[in-house]
Amino acid sequence: MTAIHPIETASYRILAERVDLSVWPPGARDVVARIIHATADVAFAESVRIGESAVAAALDALGGGAPVVVDSAMVAAGAPGVATTCLLPDVPVAPAGSTRSAAATALAAERHPRGAVWVVGNAPTALFELLRLHEHGLLEPAAVIGLPVGFVGAAEAKARLWAGPLAPVSMTNTGERGGSPAAAAALNALHRLGEGRPC
């Protein structure tokens, strides 16, 4: 088992002193703690939303070798132990009336229409496209980590995810905060849980 670095140990000790995560069930608690650890933002303890089946669904999918589709290279870089797919480089120019992230999401959905774990940590338009594809029966994720960031569309995309049929298998949060570090942290927590390692 990989040794835990003293800085990480100290960070989790400080986290435990500043925020009480005991209201979260095991598994979900690990995800929230990892997000806070990665961002140094204890507000995530209040804003994160984790569906009742999200952790179990994600662990089952990851354990079964399901594809992990990410919306940006930054998310992939933040989860070095996880094999991920990012098709943003396959879309060099945004289609008319769309964005590169949305187009890359549509392309990834064609390749992985069912059973993938989807991680959105950057672009709200990627999450909006994921939801649109699901609504049209073109995409059925095993689990969704939806933590895009930004002043335009992020809060709305996450609210739509949480209000819709994918909520039970989703991990998201309220508001404009989010980002690749938070999304990668959630993915890392799941990866560690799947390997039986401490988060």
Secondary structure, 3 states (H helix, E strand, C coil): CCCCCHHHHHHHHHHHHHCCCCCCCCCHHHHHHHHHHHHCCCCHHHHEEECCCHHHHHHHHHHCCCCEEECCHHHHHCCCCCCCECCHHHCCCCCCCCCHHHHHHHHHHHHCCECCEEEECCCHHHHHHHHHHHHCCCCECCEEEECCCCCCCHHHHHHHHHHCCCHHHEEEECCCCCCHHHHHHHHHHHHHHHHCCCC
